[in-house]
């Protein structure tokens, strides 16, 4: 049954309103923490830089999906983002709502990491789209994210990690986010995001935001895909 939903979040970010606006409303900005997303100008309902941005997509039978960003400066160089995602889920409402809310928390955390550590730099996004680099179907089973953590030798936020994937130069990093659903790793020139989605019956996925000038999207995708295949063989 179709039902409306609304997800509200507030985040304090180490950036100016103009920097937050750039990250939230441009394709290059979104690629640096979310995924490349070229907004159709026809879907823009409100465009008031750098304060308020509303995008709404509508479909049949009253269906809609809307994102509203309200950006407010605070003292110093910080900014408050008030984020509202609303719309209609047409099936499996509770599962979709739970997944959307938890993904929102992870995405907004990643936005904060980008603005704190990579502000002003543009990322090469690796993942092919919102789903990222997919692990084998076996990773949709319970315990899959724990298997990823064991393979990386990490447990929680703050842990140091050595990424040594075949085909890529080894990198030292730190876990910047970790719970039962997601894992975030930050290195000097990249952010790697692991989506453990077994709770929603979906396979694990990985995406990467590469800030090095010589970033190689294809090589990175191939290396992570091969690594995931080994973890879930």
TISEDO-984343 format. One record per atom (N, C-alpha, C): residue number from 1; chain; residue in one letter; x, y, z. Coordinates in Angstrom, 2 decimals, m for minus. Example, Ala and Ser with C-alpha at 12.3 -4.5 7.8 and 13.67 -1.06 7.14 Angstrom:
2
 resi chain resn       X       Y       Z
    1     A    a   13.19   m5.69    7.80
    1     A    a   12.30   m4.50    7.80
    1     A    a   13.20   m3.30    7.80
    2     A    s   12.85   m2.25    7.08
    2     A    s   13.67   m1.06    7.14
    2     A    s   12.90    0.03    7.87
***
This chain:
233
 resi chain resn       X       Y       Z
    1     A    x    0.84   m1.19    0.00
    1     A    x    0.00    0.00    0.00
    1     A    x    0.88    1.25    0.00
    2     A    x    0.53    2.23   m0.81
    2     A    x    1.29    3.48   m0.88
    2     A    x    1.02    4.33    0.36
    3     A    x    2.10    4.83    0.94
    3     A    x    1.99    5.72    2.11
    3     A    x    3.06    6.79    2.01
    4     A    x    2.74    7.96    2.53
    4     A    x    3.71    9.05    2.55
    4     A    x    4.75    8.81    3.64
    5     A    x    5.92    9.41    3.46
    5     A    x    6.97    9.36    4.47
    5     A    x    7.65   10.73    4.55
    6     A    x    8.33   10.96    5.66
    6     A    x    9.13   12.17    5.80
    6     A    x   10.32   11.87    6.70
    7     A    x   11.50   12.22    6.25
    7     A    x   12.74   12.03    7.01
    7     A    x   13.36   13.40    7.22
    8     A    x   13.53   13.78    8.47
    8     A    x   14.10   15.09    8.81
    8     A    x   15.42   14.90    9.54
    9     A    x   16.42   15.65    9.15
    9     A    x   17.71   15.62    9.82
    9     A    x   18.29   17.04    9.90
   10     A    x   19.13   17.25   10.90
   10     A    x   19.85   18.53   11.03
   10     A    x   21.31   18.22   11.29
   11     A    x   22.20   18.89   10.56
   11     A    x   23.63   18.64   10.68
   11     A    x   24.38   19.96   10.75
   12     A    x   25.34   20.04   11.66
   12     A    x   26.22   21.20   11.73
   12     A    x   27.50   20.85   10.98
   13     A    x   27.88   21.69   10.02
   13     A    x   28.96   21.38    9.11
   13     A    x   30.06   22.43    9.18
   14     A    x   31.31   21.96    9.04
   14     A    x   32.47   22.86    9.08
   14     A    x   32.69   23.48    7.70
   15     A    x   31.81   24.38    7.34
   15     A    x   31.87   25.01    6.03
   15     A    x   30.99   26.25    6.02
   16     A    x   31.19   27.07    5.02
   16     A    x   30.33   28.23    4.84
   16     A    x   29.05   27.80    4.12
   17     A    x   27.99   28.62    4.17
   17     A    x   26.77   28.28    3.42
   17     A    x   27.05   28.08    1.93
   18     A    x   27.94   28.89    1.37
   18     A    x   28.26   28.75   m0.04
   18     A    x   28.91   27.41   m0.35
   19     A    x   29.78   26.94    0.55
   19     A    x   30.43   25.64    0.35
   19     A    x   29.44   24.49    0.49
   20     A    x   28.52   24.61    1.44
   20     A    x   27.49   23.58    1.60
   20     A    x   26.57   23.57    0.38
   21     A    x   26.21   24.75   m0.10
   21     A    x   25.36   24.85   m1.29
   21     A    x   26.01   24.15   m2.49
   22     A    x   27.30   24.38   m2.68
   22     A    x   28.02   23.76   m3.79
   22     A    x   27.99   22.24   m3.66
   23     A    x   28.15   21.74   m2.44
   23     A    x   28.16   20.30   m2.22
   23     A    x   26.78   19.67   m2.41
   24     A    x   25.73   20.41   m2.11
   24     A    x   24.38   19.86   m2.12
   24     A    x   23.66   20.01   m3.45
   25     A    x   24.08   20.95   m4.29
   25     A    x   23.26   21.29   m5.45
   25     A    x   23.95   21.12   m6.80
   26     A    x   25.24   20.78   m6.83
   26     A    x   25.94   20.61   m8.10
   26     A    x   26.32   19.14   m8.29
   27     A    x   26.45   18.74   m9.55
   27     A    x   26.81   17.35   m9.84
   27     A    x   28.19   17.01   m9.29
   28     A    x   29.16   17.91   m9.47
   28     A    x   30.51   17.65   m8.96
   28     A    x   30.52   17.62   m7.44
   29     A    x   29.74   18.51   m6.82
   29     A    x   29.68   18.52   m5.37
   29     A    x   29.10   17.24   m4.82
   30     A    x   28.00   16.78   m5.40
   30     A    x   27.36   15.56   m4.90
   30     A    x   28.22   14.33   m5.16
   31     A    x   28.98   14.33   m6.25
   31     A    x   29.87   13.20   m6.52
   31     A    x   30.94   13.04   m5.46
   32     A    x   31.21   14.10   m4.72
   32     A    x   32.28   14.08   m3.73
   32     A    x   31.86   13.49   m2.38
   33     A    x   30.56   13.23   m2.21
   33     A    x   30.12   12.62   m0.94
   33     A    x   28.91   11.69   m1.09
   34     A    x   28.17   11.83   m2.20
   34     A    x   26.97   11.03   m2.41
   34     A    x   27.17   10.20   m3.68
   35     A    x   26.72   10.67   m4.80
   35     A    x   26.98   10.11   m6.13
   35     A    x   26.60   11.17   m7.15
   36     A    x   27.14   11.13   m8.34
   36     A    x   26.81   12.16   m9.33
   36     A    x   25.31   12.16   m9.62
   37     A    x   24.71   13.31   m9.52
   37     A    x   23.26   13.41   m9.68
   37     A    x   22.94   14.73  m10.37
   38     A    x   22.70   14.66  m11.66
   38     A    x   22.38   15.85  m12.44
   38     A    x   20.89   16.13  m12.30
   39     A    x   20.56   17.22  m11.62
   39     A    x   19.17   17.56  m11.34
   39     A    x   18.52   18.14  m12.60
   40     A    x   17.35   17.64  m12.93
   40     A    x   16.57   18.19  m14.04
   40     A    x   16.04   19.56  m13.62
   41     A    x   16.36   20.61  m14.36
   41     A    x   15.87   21.95  m13.98
   41     A    x   14.35   22.00  m13.83
   42     A    x   13.63   21.14  m14.54
   42     A    x   12.18   21.13  m14.44
   42     A    x   11.69   20.66  m13.07
   43     A    x   12.56   19.93  m12.34
   43     A    x   12.18   19.41  m11.03
   43     A    x   12.50   20.38   m9.89
   44     A    x   13.22   21.45  m10.18
   44     A    x   13.61   22.40   m9.14
   44     A    x   12.42   23.29   m8.80
   45     A    x   11.98   23.21   m7.54
   45     A    x   10.85   24.01   m7.07
   45     A    x   11.28   25.32   m6.43
   46     A    x   12.39   25.28   m5.71
   46     A    x   12.94   26.47   m5.05
   46     A    x   14.44   26.49   m5.27
   47     A    x   14.96   27.64   m5.72
   47     A    x   16.39   27.79   m5.98
   47     A    x   16.82   29.15   m5.46
   48     A    x   17.20   29.20   m4.18
   48     A    x   17.55   30.46   m3.52
   48     A    x   18.95   30.34   m2.90
   49     A    x   19.99   30.40   m3.73
   49     A    x   21.35   30.23   m3.19
   49     A    x   21.74   31.37   m2.28
   50     A    x   22.49   31.08   m1.19
   50     A    x   22.85   29.73   m0.73
   50     A    x   21.98   29.30    0.44
   51     A    x   20.68   29.56    0.39
   51     A    x   19.82   29.33    1.55
   51     A    x   18.88   28.14    1.44
   52     A    x   18.21   27.99    0.30
   52     A    x   17.17   26.97    0.24
   52     A    x   17.09   26.40   m1.17
   53     A    x   17.00   25.05   m1.20
   53     A    x   16.93   24.34   m2.48
   53     A    x   15.93   23.20   m2.33
   54     A    x   14.94   23.16   m3.23
   54     A    x   13.91   22.13   m3.18
   54     A    x   13.79   21.49   m4.56
   55     A    x   13.89   20.16   m4.59
   55     A    x   13.72   19.39   m5.82
   55     A    x   12.59   18.40   m5.61
   56     A    x   11.67   18.35   m6.56
   56     A    x   10.51   17.45   m6.43
   56     A    x   10.24   16.76   m7.76
   57     A    x   10.13   15.45   m7.70
   57     A    x    9.77   14.64   m8.86
   57     A    x    8.39   14.05   m8.62
   58     A    x    7.53   14.14   m9.62
   58     A    x    6.16   13.65   m9.47
   58     A    x    5.87   12.58  m10.52
   59     A    x    4.93   11.68  m10.17
   59     A    x    4.56   10.62  m11.08
   59     A    x    3.08   10.34  m11.04
   60     A    x    2.70    9.16  m11.48
   60     A    x    1.29    8.80  m11.55
   60     A    x    0.70    8.54  m10.17
   61     A    x   m0.62    8.73  m10.09
   61     A    x   m1.40    8.41   m8.89
   61     A    x   m0.91    9.14   m7.64
   62     A    x   m0.40   10.35   m7.82
   62     A    x    0.00   11.16   m6.68
   62     A    x    1.39   10.88   m6.15
   63     A    x    2.12    9.97   m6.81
   63     A    x    3.48    9.66   m6.35
   63     A    x    4.37   10.89   m6.46
   64     A    x    5.26   11.08   m5.45
   64     A    x    6.26   12.15   m5.53
   64     A    x    7.46   11.81   m4.66
   65     A    x    8.57   12.45   m4.97
   65     A    x    9.79   12.33   m4.17
   65     A    x   10.39   13.73   m4.09
   66     A    x   10.63   14.21   m2.87
   66     A    x   11.08   15.59   m2.70
   66     A    x   12.23   15.68   m1.70
   67     A    x   13.22   16.50   m2.06
   67     A    x   14.35   16.81   m1.17
   67     A    x   14.34   18.32   m0.94
   68     A    x   14.41   18.70    0.33
   68     A    x   14.50   20.12    0.68
   68     A    x   15.75   20.35    1.53
   69     A    x   16.59   21.28    1.12
   69     A    x   17.78   21.66    1.87
   69     A    x   17.63   23.11    2.33
   70     A    x   17.69   23.33    3.63
   70     A    x   17.69   24.68    4.19
   70     A    x   19.04   24.91    4.86
   71     A    x   19.75   25.93    4.43
   71     A    x   21.14   26.16    4.85
   71     A    x   21.23   27.48    5.60
   72     A    x   21.76   27.43    6.82
   72     A    x   21.83   28.63    7.65
   72     A    x   23.23   28.78    8.25
   73     A    x   23.79   29.97    8.13
   73     A    x   25.11   30.23    8.70
   73     A    x   25.04   30.32   10.21
   74     A    x   26.10   29.87   10.87
   74     A    x   26.25   30.06   12.31
   74     A    x   27.50   30.87   12.56
   75     A    x   27.72   31.24   13.81
   75     A    x   28.91   32.03   14.14
   75     A    x   30.16   31.30   13.69
   76     A    x   31.15   32.07   13.26
   76     A    x   32.39   31.46   12.78
   76     A    x   32.20   30.95   11.37
   77     A    x   32.73   29.78   11.10
   77     A    x   32.70   29.24    9.73
   77     A    x   31.86   27.97    9.64
   78     A    x   30.91   27.79   10.55
   78     A    x   30.06   26.60   10.51
   78     A    x   28.68   26.95    9.94
   79     A    x   28.01   25.92    9.47
   79     A    x   26.71   26.07    8.85
   79     A    x   25.80   24.94    9.32
   80     A    x   24.53   25.25    9.51
   80     A    x   23.53   24.24    9.84
   80     A    x   22.75   23.88    8.59
   81     A    x   22.69   22.59    8.30
   81     A    x   21.88   22.08    7.20
   81     A    x   20.65   21.40    7.78
   82     A    x   19.49   21.86    7.35
   82     A    x   18.23   21.19    7.69
   82     A    x   17.74   20.49    6.44
   83     A    x   17.71   19.17    6.54
   83     A    x   17.45   18.30    5.38
   83     A    x   16.13   17.58    5.58
   84     A    x   15.26   17.65    4.57
   84     A    x   13.97   16.96    4.64
   84     A    x   13.76   16.17    3.36
   85     A    x   13.58   14.87    3.50
   85     A    x   13.27   14.00    2.37
   85     A    x   11.86   13.47    2.58
   86     A    x   10.97   13.76    1.65
   86     A    x    9.59   13.31    1.77
   86     A    x    9.13   12.71    0.46
   87     A    x    8.04   11.96    0.53
   87     A    x    7.52   11.34   m0.67
   87     A    x    6.55   10.23   m0.35
   88     A    x    6.45    9.28   m1.28
   88     A    x    5.54    8.15   m1.14
   88     A    x    6.29    6.87   m1.49
   89     A    x    6.25    5.89   m0.58
   89     A    x    6.71    4.55   m0.89
   89     A    x    5.50    3.73   m1.29
   90     A    x    5.61    3.00   m2.37
   90     A    x    4.45    2.28   m2.90
   90     A    x    4.34    0.85   m2.40
   91     A    x    5.42    0.31   m1.81
   91     A    x    5.37   m1.06   m1.31
   91     A    x    6.41   m1.25   m0.22
   92     A    x    6.19   m2.27    0.64
   92     A    x    7.15   m2.61    1.70
   92     A    x    7.55   m1.36    2.47
   93     A    x    6.56   m0.60    2.94
   93     A    x    6.77    0.74    3.48
   93     A    x    7.77    0.76    4.64
   94     A    x    7.56   m0.08    5.64
   94     A    x    8.41   m0.04    6.83
   94     A    x    9.86   m0.35    6.50
   95     A    x   10.10   m1.34    5.65
   95     A    x   11.46   m1.70    5.27
   95     A    x   12.12   m0.55    4.51
   96     A    x   11.40    0.04    3.55
   96     A    x   11.96    1.14    2.77
   96     A    x   12.23    2.37    3.65
   97     A    x   11.32    2.65    4.56
   97     A    x   11.48    3.82    5.43
   97     A    x   12.69    3.64    6.35
   98     A    x   12.83    2.44    6.91
   98     A    x   13.97    2.17    7.78
   98     A    x   15.28    2.31    7.01
   99     A    x   15.34    1.74    5.81
   99     A    x   16.56    1.82    4.99
   99     A    x   16.87    3.25    4.61
  100     A    x   15.85    4.00    4.20
  100     A    x   16.08    5.39    3.78
  100     A    x   16.60    6.24    4.93
  101     A    x   16.05    6.06    6.12
  101     A    x   16.50    6.85    7.26
  101     A    x   17.93    6.55    7.64
  102     A    x   18.29    5.28    7.67
  102     A    x   19.65    4.91    8.05
  102     A    x   20.67    5.29    6.97
  103     A    x   20.29    5.16    5.70
  103     A    x   21.18    5.63    4.64
  103     A    x   21.37    7.14    4.72
  104     A    x   20.32    7.88    5.05
  104     A    x   20.44    9.33    5.20
  104     A    x   21.48    9.70    6.24
  105     A    x   21.46    9.02    7.38
  105     A    x   22.43    9.31    8.44
  105     A    x   23.86    9.09    7.94
  106     A    x   24.07    8.01    7.20
  106     A    x   25.41    7.70    6.70
  106     A    x   25.83    8.72    5.64
  107     A    x   24.93    9.06    4.74
  107     A    x   25.26   10.04    3.70
  107     A    x   25.61   11.40    4.31
  108     A    x   24.83   11.84    5.28
  108     A    x   25.11   13.16    5.87
  108     A    x   26.40   13.15    6.68
  109     A    x   26.71   12.02    7.29
  109     A    x   28.03   11.89    7.93
  109     A    x   29.13   12.04    6.89
  110     A    x   28.97   11.39    5.74
  110     A    x   29.97   11.47    4.68
  110     A    x   30.09   12.90    4.16
  111     A    x   28.99   13.60    4.06
  111     A    x   29.04   15.02    3.68
  111     A    x   29.91   15.80    4.66
  112     A    x   29.72   15.55    5.95
  112     A    x   30.53   16.22    6.95
  112     A    x   32.01   15.89    6.83
  113     A    x   32.33   14.62    6.55
  113     A    x   33.72   14.23    6.36
  113     A    x   34.32   14.92    5.13
  114     A    x   33.55   15.00    4.07
  114     A    x   34.04   15.68    2.86
  114     A    x   34.36   17.14    3.15
  115     A    x   33.44   17.84    3.80
  115     A    x   33.64   19.27    4.06
  115     A    x   34.73   19.52    5.10
  116     A    x   34.98   18.56    5.96
  116     A    x   36.03   18.73    6.97
  116     A    x   37.42   18.40    6.43
  117     A    x   37.50   17.40    5.55
  117     A    x   38.82   16.91    5.15
  117     A    x   39.18   17.14    3.67
  118     A    x   38.19   17.34    2.81
  118     A    x   38.46   17.44    1.37
  118     A    x   37.80   18.65    0.71
  119     A    x   37.41   19.59    1.52
  119     A    x   36.69   20.76    1.01
  119     A    x   37.47   21.46   m0.10
  120     A    x   36.76   21.79   m1.19
  120     A    x   37.40   22.47   m2.30
  120     A    x   37.99   21.53   m3.33
  121     A    x   38.00   20.22   m3.03
  121     A    x   38.53   19.23   m3.96
  121     A    x   37.37   18.47   m4.61
  122     A    x   37.56   18.09   m5.85
  122     A    x   36.52   17.36   m6.58
  122     A    x   36.89   15.89   m6.67
  123     A    x   35.92   15.03   m6.43
  123     A    x   36.18   13.60   m6.40
  123     A    x   35.85   12.92   m7.72
  124     A    x   36.59   11.85   m8.00
  124     A    x   36.17   10.88   m9.00
  124     A    x   35.34    9.85   m8.26
  125     A    x   34.08    9.73   m8.63
  125     A    x   33.18    8.79   m7.96
  125     A    x   33.31    7.41   m8.59
  126     A    x   33.42    6.40   m7.75
  126     A    x   33.50    5.02   m8.22
  126     A    x   32.32    4.25   m7.65
  127     A    x   31.53    3.69   m8.52
  127     A    x   30.38    2.93   m8.04
  127     A    x   29.34    2.71   m9.11
  128     A    x   29.39    3.53  m10.15
  128     A    x   28.47    3.33  m11.25
  128     A    x   27.08    3.89  m11.04
  129     A    x   26.74    4.28   m9.81
  129     A    x   25.41    4.79   m9.52
  129     A    x   25.11    4.67   m8.05
  130     A    x   23.87    4.91   m7.64
  130     A    x   23.53    4.86   m6.21
  130     A    x   23.84    3.54   m5.53
  131     A    x   23.79    2.42   m6.28
  131     A    x   24.01    1.10   m5.68
  131     A    x   25.47    0.78   m5.41
  132     A    x   26.40    1.49   m6.03
  132     A    x   27.81    1.23   m5.80
  132     A    x   28.28   m0.05   m6.48
  133     A    x   29.44   m0.54   m6.04
  133     A    x   30.02   m1.79   m6.56
  133     A    x   29.40   m2.93   m5.77
  134     A    x   28.65   m3.78   m6.42
  134     A    x   27.90   m4.81   m5.72
  134     A    x   28.74   m6.04   m5.42
  135     A    x   28.60   m6.54   m4.20
  135     A    x   29.20   m7.81   m3.81
  135     A    x   28.31   m8.95   m4.30
  136     A    x   28.79  m10.20   m4.26
  136     A    x   27.96  m11.34   m4.66
  136     A    x   26.66  m11.41   m3.85
  137     A    x   25.68  m12.10   m4.40
  137     A    x   24.36  m12.19   m3.76
  137     A    x   24.45  m12.79   m2.35
  138     A    x   25.47  m13.60   m2.10
  138     A    x   25.65  m14.19   m0.76
  138     A    x   25.78  m13.13    0.32
  139     A    x   26.17  m11.92   m0.06
  139     A    x   26.35  m10.86    0.93
  139     A    x   25.04  m10.26    1.42
  140     A    x   23.91  m10.74    0.90
  140     A    x   22.61  m10.29    1.41
  140     A    x   22.19  m11.06    2.66
  141     A    x   23.02  m12.02    3.08
  141     A    x   22.71  m12.83    4.26
  141     A    x   23.18  m12.14    5.53
  142     A    x   22.58  m12.48    6.68
  142     A    x   23.01  m11.89    7.95
  142     A    x   24.49  m12.14    8.22
  143     A    x   25.14  m11.14    8.80
  143     A    x   26.55  m11.26    9.15
  143     A    x   27.50  m10.81    8.07
  144     A    x   26.99  m10.30    6.97
  144     A    x   27.86   m9.95    5.85
  144     A    x   28.77   m8.76    6.15
  145     A    x   28.24   m7.72    6.78
  145     A    x   29.10   m6.58    7.08
  145     A    x   30.17   m6.98    8.08
  146     A    x   29.84   m7.85    9.01
  146     A    x   30.85   m8.34    9.95
  146     A    x   31.97   m9.06    9.20
  147     A    x   31.62   m9.78    8.14
  147     A    x   32.64  m10.46    7.34
  147     A    x   33.57   m9.46    6.67
  148     A    x   33.02   m8.35    6.20
  148     A    x   33.85   m7.29    5.62
  148     A    x   34.79   m6.71    6.66
  149     A    x   34.27   m6.44    7.85
  149     A    x   35.10   m5.87    8.91
  149     A    x   36.23   m6.81    9.29
  150     A    x   35.93   m8.11    9.39
  150     A    x   36.98   m9.08    9.72
  150     A    x   38.04   m9.10    8.63
  151     A    x   37.61   m9.06    7.38
  151     A    x   38.57   m9.10    6.27
  151     A    x   39.48   m7.88    6.26
  152     A    x   38.95   m6.76    6.73
  152     A    x   39.74   m5.52    6.79
  152     A    x   40.50   m5.39    8.11
  153     A    x   40.14   m6.21    9.09
  153     A    x   40.81   m6.16   10.39
  153     A    x   40.38   m4.98   11.23
  154     A    x   39.10   m4.60   11.13
  154     A    x   38.60   m3.45   11.91
  154     A    x   37.34   m3.86   12.66
  155     A    x   37.01   m3.06   13.68
  155     A    x   35.80   m3.32   14.46
  155     A    x   34.91   m2.08   14.57
  156     A    x   35.53   m0.92   14.86
  156     A    x   34.71    0.26   15.10
  156     A    x   35.38    1.55   14.68
  157     A    x   34.66    2.64   14.85
  157     A    x   35.16    3.96   14.47
  157     A    x   36.44    4.28   15.22
  158     A    x   37.38    4.88   14.50
  158     A    x   38.68    5.23   15.07
  158     A    x   39.75    4.20   14.81
  159     A    x   39.36    3.00   14.40
  159     A    x   40.36    1.96   14.11
  159     A    x   41.21    2.34   12.90
  160     A    x   42.48    2.02   12.98
  160     A    x   43.37    2.19   11.83
  160     A    x   43.21    1.00   10.88
  161     A    x   43.39    1.25    9.60
  161     A    x   43.21    0.19    8.63
  161     A    x   44.23    0.35    7.50
  162     A    x   44.69   m0.78    7.01
  162     A    x   45.61   m0.82    5.86
  162     A    x   44.85   m1.45    4.70
  163     A    x   44.58   m0.67    3.67
  163     A    x   43.90   m1.18    2.48
  163     A    x   44.95   m1.68    1.50
  164     A    x   44.95   m2.97    1.27
  164     A    x   45.94   m3.59    0.38
  164     A    x   45.21   m4.50   m0.59
  165     A    x   44.61   m3.89   m1.60
  165     A    x   43.84   m4.63   m2.59
  165     A    x   44.67   m4.86   m3.84
  166     A    x   44.55   m6.05   m4.40
  166     A    x   45.31   m6.38   m5.60
  166     A    x   44.98   m5.41   m6.73
  167     A    x   46.02   m4.82   m7.31
  167     A    x   45.83   m3.88   m8.40
  167     A    x   45.87   m2.42   m7.98
  168     A    x   45.90   m2.16   m6.66
  168     A    x   45.96   m0.80   m6.15
  168     A    x   47.15   m0.63   m5.22
  169     A    x   47.68    0.58   m5.14
  169     A    x   48.72    0.86   m4.17
  169     A    x   48.15    0.77   m2.76
  170     A    x   48.88    0.18   m1.81
  170     A    x   48.39    0.11   m0.42
  170     A    x   48.14    1.51    0.14
  171     A    x   47.12    1.62    0.97
  171     A    x   46.77    2.89    1.58
  171     A    x   46.50    2.69    3.06
  172     A    x   46.94    3.65    3.86
  172     A    x   46.61    3.67    5.28
  172     A    x   45.42    4.59    5.49
  173     A    x   44.49    4.15    6.34
  173     A    x   43.31    4.95    6.58
  173     A    x   42.79    4.78    7.99
  174     A    x   41.64    5.40    8.24
  174     A    x   40.99    5.32    9.54
  174     A    x   39.50    5.09    9.31
  175     A    x   38.90    4.32   10.20
  175     A    x   37.46    4.10   10.14
  175     A    x   36.78    5.34   10.72
  176     A    x   35.98    6.03    9.89
  176     A    x   35.32    7.24   10.37
  176     A    x   33.85    7.00   10.71
  177     A    x   33.34    5.80   10.38
  177     A    x   31.93    5.48   10.69
  177     A    x   31.80    3.98   10.74
  178     A    x   31.11    3.49   11.75
  178     A    x   30.91    2.04   11.84
  178     A    x   29.70    1.74   12.72
  179     A    x   28.76    1.01   12.17
  179     A    x   27.67    0.44   12.95
  179     A    x   27.27   m0.88   12.30
  180     A    x   26.09   m1.39   12.64
  180     A    x   25.69   m2.70   12.12
  180     A    x   25.30   m2.67   10.65
  181     A    x   25.20   m1.47   10.07
  181     A    x   24.77   m1.36    8.68
  181     A    x   25.82   m0.81    7.72
  182     A    x   26.71    0.04    8.22
  182     A    x   27.62    0.76    7.32
  182     A    x   29.02    0.85    7.90
  183     A    x   29.98    1.04    7.00
  183     A    x   31.37    1.23    7.37
  183     A    x   31.96    2.31    6.48
  184     A    x   32.60    3.30    7.09
  184     A    x   33.25    4.36    6.34
  184     A    x   34.74    4.38    6.63
  185     A    x   35.54    4.47    5.58
  185     A    x   37.00    4.52    5.71
  185     A    x   37.51    5.75    4.98
  186     A    x   38.35    6.50    5.65
  186     A    x   38.95    7.71    5.05
  186     A    x   40.45    7.57    5.00
  187     A    x   41.03    7.83    3.82
  187     A    x   42.48    7.87    3.67
  187     A    x   42.89    9.30    3.34
  188     A    x   44.15    9.51    3.04
  188     A    x   44.62   10.86    2.74
  188     A    x   43.98   11.42    1.48
  189     A    x   43.59   10.55    0.55
  189     A    x   43.08   11.00   m0.74
  189     A    x   41.78   10.33   m1.16
  190     A    x   41.06    9.73   m0.22
  190     A    x   39.84    9.03   m0.63
  190     A    x   38.92    8.78    0.56
  191     A    x   37.65    8.56    0.22
  191     A    x   36.68    8.05    1.18
  191     A    x   36.05    6.81    0.56
  192     A    x   36.06    5.70    1.31
  192     A    x   35.45    4.46    0.88
  192     A    x   34.24    4.19    1.77
  193     A    x   33.10    3.89    1.15
  193     A    x   31.85    3.68    1.88
  193     A    x   31.35    2.26    1.63
  194     A    x   31.13    1.51    2.69
  194     A    x   30.63    0.14    2.59
  194     A    x   29.21    0.10    3.12
  195     A    x   28.29   m0.36    2.29
  195     A    x   26.88   m0.44    2.63
  195     A    x   26.51   m1.90    2.88
  196     A    x   26.41   m2.25    4.15
  196     A    x   26.02   m3.61    4.51
  196     A    x   24.50   m3.67    4.62
  197     A    x   23.85   m4.17    3.58
  197     A    x   22.41   m4.01    3.46
  197     A    x   21.64   m5.30    3.68
  198     A    x   22.24   m6.23    4.42
  198     A    x   21.57   m7.52    4.62
  198     A    x   20.27   m7.37    5.39
  199     A    x   20.18   m6.35    6.24
  199     A    x   18.95   m6.13    7.02
  199     A    x   17.75   m5.87    6.12
  200     A    x   18.00   m5.42    4.91
  200     A    x   16.92   m5.11    3.97
  200     A    x   16.90   m6.08    2.79
  201     A    x   17.59   m7.22    2.95
  201     A    x   17.56   m8.25    1.93
  201     A    x   18.32   m7.91    0.67
  202     A    x   19.33   m7.05    0.79
  202     A    x   20.09   m6.60   m0.37
  202     A    x   21.57   m6.90   m0.18
  203     A    x   22.32   m7.06   m1.27
  203     A    x   23.76   m7.37   m1.15
  203     A    x   24.57   m6.17   m0.69
  204     A    x   25.73   m6.45   m0.15
  204     A    x   26.69   m5.43    0.24
  204     A    x   27.14   m4.64   m1.00
  205     A    x   27.41   m3.35   m0.80
  205     A    x   27.91   m2.53   m1.90
  205     A    x   29.02   m1.61   m1.37
  206     A    x   29.91   m1.23   m2.26
  206     A    x   31.01   m0.32   m1.92
  206     A    x   31.01    0.83   m2.93
  207     A    x   31.22    2.03   m2.43
  207     A    x   31.46    3.17   m3.32
  207     A    x   32.72    3.88   m2.85
  208     A    x   33.31    4.66   m3.74
  208     A    x   34.54    5.37   m3.40
  208     A    x   34.50    6.78   m3.97
  209     A    x   35.06    7.71   m3.20
  209     A    x   35.24    9.09   m3.64
  209     A    x   36.75    9.34   m3.63
  210     A    x   37.33    9.42   m4.83
  210     A    x   38.78    9.51   m4.98
  210     A    x   39.19   10.94   m5.29
  211     A    x   40.05   11.52   m4.46
  211     A    x   40.43   12.92   m4.62
  211     A    x   41.82   13.12   m5.22
  212     A    x   42.55   12.05   m5.44
  212     A    x   43.87   12.16   m6.05
  212     A    x   43.75   12.54   m7.52
  213     A    x   44.70   13.32   m8.01
  213     A    x   44.66   13.77   m9.41
  213     A    x   44.76   12.59  m10.39
  214     A    x   45.44   11.53   m9.97
  214     A    x   45.63   10.39  m10.87
  214     A    x   44.66    9.24  m10.56
  215     A    x   43.51    9.56   m9.98
  215     A    x   42.54    8.53   m9.62
  215     A    x   42.11    7.74  m10.84
  216     A    x   42.02    6.43  m10.68
  216     A    x   41.66    5.53  m11.78
  216     A    x   40.36    4.82  m11.40
  217     A    x   39.27    5.28  m11.99
  217     A    x   37.95    4.74  m11.65
  217     A    x   37.84    3.26  m11.99
  218     A    x   38.25    2.86  m13.17
  218     A    x   38.09    1.48  m13.60
  218     A    x   38.94    0.53  m12.78
  219     A    x   40.18    0.92  m12.52
  219     A    x   41.06    0.05  m11.74
  219     A    x   40.56   m0.10  m10.31
  220     A    x   40.05    0.98   m9.74
  220     A    x   39.52    0.92   m8.38
  220     A    x   38.29    0.03   m8.32
  221     A    x   37.38    0.19   m9.27
  221     A    x   36.18   m0.63   m9.28
  221     A    x   36.53   m2.11   m9.44
  222     A    x   37.48   m2.42  m10.32
  222     A    x   37.89   m3.80  m10.55
  222     A    x   38.51   m4.40   m9.30
  223     A    x   39.35   m3.62   m8.61
  223     A    x   40.02   m4.13   m7.40
  223     A    x   39.02   m4.42   m6.29
  224     A    x   38.09   m3.51   m6.06
  224     A    x   37.10   m3.73   m4.99
  224     A    x   36.15   m4.87   m5.36
  225     A    x   35.78   m4.96   m6.61
  225     A    x   34.89   m6.05   m7.02
  225     A    x   35.56   m7.40   m6.81
  226     A    x   36.83   m7.52   m7.15
  226     A    x   37.56   m8.77   m6.96
  226     A    x   37.71   m9.08   m5.47
  227     A    x   37.96   m8.05   m4.68
  227     A    x   38.11   m8.25   m3.23
  227     A    x   36.81   m8.74   m2.62
  228     A    x   35.69   m8.14   m3.02
  228     A    x   34.38   m8.57   m2.50
  228     A    x   34.07  m10.00   m2.92
  229     A    x   34.46  m10.36   m4.13
  229     A    x   34.23  m11.74   m4.59
  229     A    x   34.97  m12.73   m3.67
  230     A    x   36.18  m12.38   m3.26
  230     A    x   36.94  m13.27   m2.37
  230     A    x   36.31  m13.35   m0.97
  231     A    x   35.86  m12.20   m0.47
  231     A    x   35.27  m12.18    0.88
  231     A    x   34.02  m13.06    0.94
  232     A    x   33.25  m13.04   m0.14
  232     A    x   31.97  m13.76   m0.13
  232     A    x   31.97  m15.00   m1.04
  233     A    x   33.17  m15.53   m1.28
  233     A    x   33.26  m16.76   m2.11
  233     A    x   32.64  m17.95   m1.37
***
